[in-house]
Each structure stands twice: as structure tokens, then as C-alpha cells.
Amino acid sequence: MPKFMFEVQYTREGLQGVLAKGGSARVKAATAAAESAGGTVEAFFFAFGHNDVYVVADFPDNASAAALALTVGASGGATVRTVALLTPEEVDQASRASVKYQPPGS
């Protein structure tokens, strides 16, 4: 299954929810949401810095991952940036592909 990383930034309302119910409640909610979209959460980490949470999850396809991100973003409690992750084998396959490309200005 394709793997994705979700970079989450909580809004003020989202942070208030974390303060009220704690981090474990967010892990439970994220796991349930991912499962309802056909995915499985591999890792969930809170973080310092630009993003508040990083989630790595497997989904059957791009549409399933996008459905989760759209739903979370539309909730108003967080914004989500979705990153498709590649395995080393997928990069090996890509590096062997023949691509015809002409750079700008050539």
C-alpha cells in the first residue's frame, strides 16, 4: 500500500482540544479517521517547530489519503500537508526509467 506522511498544524481551536483531552485522544482520533478511509497509521508524533504533528500512514490510493486530509482540513481544527512517500525500491525503479526531457532554453 502507498505510504503517506501528514504534516499537521493545529489551529487555536485544535490546540484547545489537545489541551482539554490530551495527546492520546488525538492519536485515537487520527487512527480511527485513517481506518475509516481505508488506511492504517504506522506512526504518530507530536513535534516542536512549524508542524505540531507528523503521521505516517498507509492508504490504498491517493484518493483515500486525500479524503482524510480534506476531512481533517475542513474540520477547522488543523491544516494538513500530505506528502507521498517512496520506498528505496520505487526510487530504484524510477532511476532506471527512460525519460525524454528537454530543459528550458535548450
ABEGO torsion letter per residue (X at the ends): XBBBBBBBBBBAAAAAAAAAAEAAAAAAAAAAAAAAAGBBBABBBBBBEABABBBBBBBABAAAAAAAAAAAAAAGABBBBBBBBBBAAAAAAAAABBBBBBBBGX
